[in-house]
């Protein structure tokens, strides 16, 4: 094993200790601020006449603004640097999130959800891109897995926080939901300001790494970029956006997000129906249970996929587990323990599969093409978050029973089929066998 490889490995361990936990904190707050409206659904309907259909539309509008500005935001991040741009994104969405204090009806709700999506656009794909600047390919699934813990931690910590803030109803003449939006928005602003001083744009700028480790890590990542640039992946922005594989990955991610947000935006109300509790701190603790299992899952399966080189197989199984869990949560709704177990099964699948998914598209792209391609996949894919709440509400109203949940389960099945079919992608097979990793030189 070469000296450079050993130095690069030591530097990577320090990246995991310094940068990854902070990015995780940022994602916890991001997911919390985009999904905390689920705790306001009932009060919005009672106080402001925001019906279930209007709530579903407003919840989904976030992803419209998100999709429109995703690619330009990611291109700007690649150009001006992640430190400044991620800080700008976070402060902006924190301000908009705080403004939900002033929601008075459907129109103001729609406008603020759209603005929240616009201001948060570029955060997630920006971090996915940022990790490729810092983490060698052999560790990327694990790094993304830690980052994706933000979804589970937002549910475990954020849901009880939101539920607890609801119980401040009447303090300083503010309703509980106003306290929730205000506190969680200010939290985003504070961490956004902190991120500007804490993050570093590239390994060569990392004064917190010893000189030899900094150089070795930068050389390793740059060599991997050069290897991808010499391969079959599209290098230029327009070629990346026109490449059929990018659109295929976007369709796959779209189906995954149908399951993710179809569950997330309705989880608190679904849990209260299952358990018969009122929405508050106690019910929020129950909503945290599926996320505990999701956290354990994302801590285990992405690393397993990297070690075994079975990203496609493990990801496909996880998506089928998601579908089964969603279906069972509706079928067994009359038995609270089993219904919550179904929700936990769904969380195990859809939380862990997402970092595994990103292993495939990021192997095809580098430079500005990566910024554009990742942005396109995430923006179009996240439109599944726009469709999911509307689809679930529509099926529930028109068909009844568990039709809405079953539609979400079918979305997970479709994603499993699309992921399985990547067996026809040559580079996807290289990743599975480990050949893609051996293409990257490890020594001078």
Secondary structure, DSSP 4 states (H G I P E B T S, - for coil): --HHHHHHHHHHHHHIIIIIHHHHHHHHHHHHHHHGGGGTHHHHHHHH---HHHHHHHHHHHHHHHHHHHHHHHHHHHHH-HHHHHHHHHHHHHHHHHGGGG--SHHHHHHHHHHHHHHHTTHHHHHHHHHHHHS-GGGHHHHHHHHHHHHHHIIIIIHHHHHHHHTTTTGGG--HHHHHHHHHHHHHHHHHHHHHHH--SSGGG-TTS-HHHHHHHHHHHHHHHHHHHTSSS--SHHHHHH-HHHHHHHHHHHHHHHHHHHHHTTHHHHHHHHH-PPSSHHHHHHHHHHHHHHHHHHHHHHHHHHHHT-HHHHHHHHHHHHHHHHHHHHHTTTSHHHHHHHHHHHHHHHHHHHHHHHHHHHTS--HHHHHHHHHHHHHHHHHHHHHHHHHHHHHHHHT-TTHHHHHHHHHHHHHHHHHHGGGG-HHHHHHHHTHHHHTS----
